[in-house]
Amino acid sequence: MARRIYVVSEAGSDGKRMVRATSPSQAVRHVAQIFSARPATADDVAELFSSGVWVEDARDHQPQQEGAE
């Protein structure tokens, strides 16, 4: 499969990266390596909620259109 360069950007951010990959999903996986995940503690939840961070449901991977209800 041919490799091409994909521009990978964080939704809602101006930051962009160029990644040579065989597919968009491979490019995103490469960029995602900068993230880590661990189970949230009760203190994590309390601190993040108080900072305005909401829980995201990973099954809802489609971005919601503006004005959609």
C-alpha positions in Angstrom: 0.0 0.0 0.0 1.3 3.4 -0.9 2.4 5.8 1.9 1.4 9.4 1.8 1.7 12.4 4.0 -1.3 13.3 6.2 -1.8 16.5 8.1 -2.9 15.5 11.6 -4.4 18.2 13.8 -6.0 18.3 17.1 -9.7 19.2 16.8 -10.2 22.7 17.9 -6.5 23.5 17.7 -4.3 25.3 15.3 -1.4 22.8 15.8 -0.7 20.6 12.9 1.8 17.8 12.1 2.8 16.1 8.9 3.0 12.3 9.1 4.0 9.8 6.4 1.7 6.8 6.7 -0.3 4.3 4.7 -3.7 5.5 6.0 -5.3 8.3 8.0 -5.8 6.0 10.9 -2.1 5.0 11.0 -1.2 8.7 11.0 -3.5 9.4 13.9 -2.2 6.4 15.9 1.4 7.7 15.4 0.5 11.1 16.7 -1.6 9.6 19.6 1.5 8.1 21.0 2.1 11.3 22.9 -0.9 10.6 25.0 -1.3 8.2 27.9 -4.3 6.8 29.7 -5.0 5.4 33.2 -8.1 4.8 35.3 -9.4 8.0 36.8 -9.4 8.3 40.6 -12.2 10.0 42.5 -9.8 12.9 43.1 -9.1 13.1 39.4 -12.8 13.3 38.6 -13.5 15.9 41.3 -10.6 18.1 40.2 -11.3 17.9 36.5 -15.1 18.4 36.9 -14.3 21.5 39.0 -12.1 22.7 36.1 -14.9 22.4 33.6 -13.7 19.1 32.0 -16.6 16.7 31.1 -16.5 13.0 30.5 -16.3 12.0 26.9 -17.9 8.7 25.7 -15.4 7.0 23.4 -18.3 5.4 21.4 -19.3 8.9 20.3 -16.3 9.4 18.0 -18.2 11.4 15.3 -17.9 15.1 15.9 -21.2 16.8 16.6 -22.2 19.4 14.0 -22.7 22.9 15.2 -26.4 23.7 15.7 -27.2 20.0 16.0 -29.5 19.1 18.9 
